[in-house]
Amino acid sequence: MKQTIRIAILMCGLVGTYVAAAVPQVPAPDGGPILTCPPQLNLRCSSGPPMVK
């Protein structure tokens, strides 16, 4: 019984390691600027597509 519990815990650790490695990495905030808007003179930015005048 004890051995079954130990094996189950170790298997969860192994599976968790593979799941964590499969998640795509995101850029770190200190790794450089994360550009969310194209550079422009004013600092306003909307989350939608750019509006053409």
C-alpha positions as CSV (number, residue, x, y, z in Angstrom):
1,M,0.0,0.0,0.0
2,K,2.8,2.5,0.9
3,Q,4.6,1.6,-2.3
4,T,1.5,2.3,-4.4
5,I,1.1,5.7,-2.8
6,R,4.8,6.5,-3.4
7,I,4.6,5.5,-7.0
8,A,1.4,7.5,-7.5
9,I,3.1,10.6,-6.1
10,L,6.2,10.2,-8.2
11,M,4.1,9.7,-11.4
12,C,2.2,12.9,-10.6
13,G,5.5,14.7,-10.3
14,L,6.7,13.3,-13.6
15,V,3.5,14.2,-15.4
16,G,3.5,17.6,-13.9
17,T,7.0,18.2,-15.1
18,Y,6.0,17.4,-18.7
19,V,2.9,19.5,-18.5
20,A,4.9,22.5,-17.2
21,A,7.5,22.0,-20.0
22,A,4.7,21.9,-22.6
23,V,3.4,25.4,-21.7
24,P,4.7,28.0,-24.1
25,Q,7.0,30.6,-22.6
26,V,6.0,34.3,-22.4
27,P,8.5,37.1,-22.7
28,A,9.6,38.6,-19.3
29,P,8.8,42.2,-18.7
30,D,12.5,43.0,-18.1
31,G,13.5,41.2,-21.3
32,G,12.7,44.3,-23.4
33,P,9.6,46.2,-24.4
34,I,6.4,44.3,-25.0
35,L,4.9,46.1,-27.9
36,T,1.1,46.1,-27.8
37,C,0.5,49.1,-30.0
38,P,2.3,50.5,-33.0
39,P,4.5,53.5,-32.2
40,Q,2.7,56.8,-32.7
41,L,2.9,60.4,-31.5
42,N,0.1,60.3,-29.1
43,L,0.0,57.7,-26.3
44,R,-3.6,56.5,-26.7
45,C,-4.1,52.9,-27.7
46,S,-7.2,50.9,-28.2
47,S,-7.5,47.1,-28.1
48,G,-9.4,47.1,-31.5
49,P,-8.1,47.6,-35.0
50,P,-6.7,51.0,-35.9
51,M,-9.3,53.5,-37.1
52,V,-8.6,55.1,-40.4
53,K,-9.7,58.8,-40.8
